[in-house]
C-alpha cells in the first residue's frame, strides 16, 4: 500500500486571549527527578494519547477515501481542531453541525475539511465507536464538497448509526 498524500494539520491550541497557555508544555514532576520510566511501553496501544488516536482515525478515514476516489480528492486538506471557534453561538444548532465543517476551494486555497475532536468524542462516548463516527463525519463533509450523497462517496457510510 502506498503512502497517503493527505495531510492532517493540527490547529494551534491557543488560550482565550490568543496566547498559548503557560501550562501547555508542562508535565508533572514533583521533586525535580523526572519520570523514572515509561508507565506503558511505546509498543502497547495505551501509550498513545487520545489526540494521537484521533489523528490515526482521521488518517485511516482519509486513506480509505483515497483508495475509493483516487486523484479526484487529492487536493483536499483535512484539519483537526479541538473545538469549533465561536462554540457559544453555535450551541443552538444541531450536534451534527458541531462535528465538522467543509470549505470549498477558492483561488489558491485548497478545499478544506475541519474535524472537531472534542465534540466527536463527546457524541461517541459509550454509544458508538468513535472511529466510525470520525469516518462518517469526514464522508459527510467530503460528500458536501463533491455535491453527492454520503452513501455514494463511501458505501460504508452510516455504520455509526446502526
C-alpha positions as CSV (number, residue, x, y, z in Angstrom):
1,X,0.0,0.0,0.0
2,X,1.4,3.4,-0.9
3,X,1.6,6.3,1.5
4,X,-1.3,8.7,1.6
5,X,-0.9,12.1,0.1
6,X,-3.4,13.6,2.6
7,X,-2.0,15.9,5.2
8,X,-3.6,16.3,8.6
9,X,-2.8,19.6,10.2
10,X,-3.5,20.4,13.8
11,X,-4.7,23.8,14.8
12,X,-2.5,25.6,17.3
13,X,-4.2,25.3,20.8
14,X,-4.4,29.0,21.9
15,X,-5.8,30.2,25.1
16,X,-8.8,32.5,25.3
17,X,-6.6,35.6,24.8
18,X,-4.8,34.2,21.7
19,X,-1.7,33.2,23.6
20,X,-0.5,29.7,24.4
21,X,-1.2,28.6,28.0
22,X,1.9,28.7,30.2
23,X,1.0,25.2,31.4
24,X,0.7,23.7,27.8
25,X,4.1,22.0,27.8
26,X,4.3,21.3,31.5
27,X,4.2,17.8,32.9
28,X,4.0,16.7,36.5
29,X,7.4,16.4,38.1
30,X,7.0,16.9,41.8
31,X,10.5,16.7,43.1
32,X,12.6,17.5,40.0
33,X,13.7,14.0,39.4
34,X,11.7,13.4,36.3
35,X,9.9,10.2,35.4
36,X,11.6,7.0,36.4
37,X,10.4,5.1,33.4
38,X,7.6,4.7,30.9
39,X,4.3,3.9,32.5
40,X,3.2,2.0,29.4
41,X,5.7,0.7,26.9
42,X,5.5,2.5,23.5
43,X,4.6,-0.6,21.6
44,X,1.3,-1.0,23.5
45,X,-1.8,0.9,22.3
46,X,-2.4,2.5,25.7
47,X,0.8,4.6,25.3
48,X,-0.8,6.8,22.7
49,X,-2.7,9.9,23.8
50,X,-6.4,10.4,22.8
51,X,-5.3,13.1,20.4
52,X,-2.9,10.8,18.7
53,X,-5.5,8.0,18.4
54,X,-8.0,10.6,17.0
55,X,-5.4,11.7,14.3
56,X,-4.9,8.0,13.4
57,X,-8.7,7.6,12.9
58,X,-8.7,10.7,10.7
59,X,-5.8,9.4,8.6
60,X,-7.4,5.9,8.3
61,X,-10.6,7.5,7.0
62,X,-8.7,9.8,4.6
63,X,-6.8,6.8,3.3
64,X,-10.0,4.8,2.7
65,X,-11.5,7.7,0.8
66,X,-8.3,8.0,-1.2
67,X,-8.5,4.3,-2.2
68,X,-12.1,4.8,-3.3
69,X,-11.7,8.1,-5.1
70,X,-8.0,8.4,-6.1
71,X,-6.9,11.6,-7.7
72,X,-10.3,13.3,-7.6
73,X,-9.8,14.2,-3.9
74,X,-6.0,14.6,-3.7
75,X,-6.2,18.3,-3.1
76,X,-8.5,18.1,-0.1
77,X,-6.9,19.2,3.2
78,X,-8.1,17.8,6.5
79,X,-7.6,19.9,9.6
80,X,-8.2,18.6,13.2
81,X,-9.2,21.2,15.8
82,X,-10.1,20.7,19.4
83,X,-13.3,22.7,19.4
84,X,-15.1,24.9,16.9
85,X,-14.4,28.7,17.1
86,X,-17.5,30.5,18.4
87,X,-18.9,27.5,20.1
88,X,-21.2,29.6,22.3
89,X,-23.0,31.0,19.2
90,X,-23.2,27.5,17.6
91,X,-24.8,25.8,20.6
92,X,-28.5,26.0,19.4
93,X,-27.5,24.3,16.1
94,X,-27.7,20.6,15.7
95,X,-25.0,18.4,17.2
96,X,-24.1,17.2,13.7
97,X,-23.1,20.7,12.7
98,X,-20.6,20.9,15.5
99,X,-18.7,17.8,14.5
100,X,-17.1,19.0,11.3
101,X,-17.2,21.6,8.5
102,X,-16.1,21.9,4.9
103,X,-14.9,24.8,2.9
104,X,-14.7,24.6,-0.9
105,X,-11.6,25.5,-2.8
106,X,-11.2,29.2,-3.6
107,X,-8.4,30.5,-5.7
108,X,-5.1,29.2,-4.3
109,X,-6.8,27.9,-1.1
110,X,-7.5,24.1,-1.4
111,X,-10.8,22.6,-0.3
112,X,-10.7,22.0,3.5
113,X,-12.4,19.6,5.8
114,X,-12.2,20.6,9.5
115,X,-12.9,17.9,12.1
116,X,-13.6,18.8,15.7
117,X,-12.1,16.3,18.2
118,X,-13.9,17.1,21.5
119,X,-17.4,17.3,20.1
120,X,-16.9,14.0,18.2
121,X,-15.5,12.3,21.4
122,X,-18.4,13.6,23.5
123,X,-21.0,12.4,20.9
124,X,-19.4,9.0,20.6
125,X,-18.9,8.4,24.3
126,X,-20.3,5.0,25.1
127,X,-22.9,5.0,22.3
128,X,-21.0,4.3,19.1
129,X,-17.3,3.6,18.3
130,X,-15.5,7.0,17.9
131,X,-13.5,5.8,14.8
132,X,-16.8,5.1,12.9
133,X,-18.2,8.5,13.8
134,X,-15.0,10.2,12.7
135,X,-15.3,8.3,9.3
136,X,-18.9,9.3,8.9
137,X,-18.2,13.0,9.7
138,X,-15.4,13.0,7.1
139,X,-17.6,11.3,4.5
140,X,-20.4,13.8,5.1
141,X,-18.1,16.7,4.6
142,X,-16.5,15.1,1.5
143,X,-19.9,14.5,0.1
144,X,-20.8,18.1,0.6
145,X,-17.6,19.2,-1.2
146,X,-18.3,16.8,-4.1
147,X,-22.0,17.6,-4.3
148,X,-23.0,14.0,-3.8
149,X,-24.9,11.8,-1.3
150,X,-22.7,10.4,1.5
151,X,-23.7,6.9,0.5
152,X,-22.3,7.5,-3.0
153,X,-19.0,8.7,-1.6
154,X,-18.5,5.6,0.6
155,X,-20.8,2.6,0.8
156,X,-19.7,2.0,4.4
157,X,-21.3,5.4,5.5
158,X,-23.8,5.1,8.3
159,X,-22.2,2.3,10.3
160,X,-22.2,4.6,13.4
161,X,-26.0,4.9,13.2
162,X,-26.7,1.2,13.2
